[in-house]
Amino acid sequence: MYRYFFRFVIMSITILTANLLSTALSNYLVTFRSQVRPIAFTLLSMTVIVLIFYPLFARLEEWAKTLSLKIVRKGKSLAGKYLGLLLAFVACLVVLCYYYAKMWYHIDLFKILVSGEIGRYL
């Protein structure tokens, strides 16, 4: 059971991280679209995305697994095998949620949590 949950955690974090990075890059590239002709911009952007993400995707799962293993080991030593994995997963989700909220809504999730205004945003 632990092995399946661990795989789910790794894949979830990898998928969310890859999507966050690709969306951020796409949003950045779109800021230059008015400076280049439409078809040229489209082809250039597609090329840039492939050049950046091909090696990134090739390594992302490996990096996520290595990082997750370190986080899980630390959590395991602090809270036990299952609880440590769950806490590490929740911590990663909180960090990813912060960056998604910042990218999509331009809000600082940590400031909202600290100020106690989370109810306005849920």
Secondary structure in CASP SS format (residue, H / E / C, confidence):
PFRMAT SS
TARGET T0000
AUTHOR 0000-0000-0000
METHOD secondary structure of the structure
MODEL  1
M C 1.00
Y H 1.00
R H 1.00
Y H 1.00
F H 1.00
F H 1.00
R H 1.00
F H 1.00
V H 1.00
I H 1.00
M H 1.00
S H 1.00
I H 1.00
T H 1.00
I H 1.00
L H 1.00
T H 1.00
A H 1.00
N H 1.00
L H 1.00
L H 1.00
S H 1.00
T H 1.00
A H 1.00
L H 1.00
S H 1.00
N H 1.00
Y H 1.00
L H 1.00
V H 1.00
T C 1.00
F C 1.00
R H 1.00
S H 1.00
Q H 1.00
V C 1.00
R C 1.00
P H 1.00
I H 1.00
A H 1.00
F H 1.00
T H 1.00
L H 1.00
L H 1.00
S H 1.00
M H 1.00
T H 1.00
V H 1.00
I H 1.00
V H 1.00
L H 1.00
I H 1.00
F H 1.00
Y H 1.00
P H 1.00
L H 1.00
F H 1.00
A H 1.00
R H 1.00
L H 1.00
E H 1.00
E H 1.00
W H 1.00
A H 1.00
K H 1.00
T H 1.00
L H 1.00
S H 1.00
L H 1.00
K H 1.00
I H 1.00
V H 1.00
R H 1.00
K H 1.00
G H 1.00
K H 1.00
S H 1.00
L H 1.00
A H 1.00
G C 1.00
K H 1.00
Y H 1.00
L H 1.00
G H 1.00
L H 1.00
L H 1.00
L H 1.00
A H 1.00
F H 1.00
V H 1.00
A H 1.00
C H 1.00
L H 1.00
V H 1.00
V H 1.00
L H 1.00
C H 1.00
Y H 1.00
Y H 1.00
Y H 1.00
A H 1.00
K H 1.00
M H 1.00
W H 1.00
Y H 1.00
H C 1.00
I C 1.00
D C 1.00
L H 1.00
F H 1.00
K H 1.00
I H 1.00
L H 1.00
V H 1.00
S H 1.00
G C 1.00
E C 1.00
I H 1.00
G H 1.00
R H 1.00
Y H 1.00
L C 1.00
END
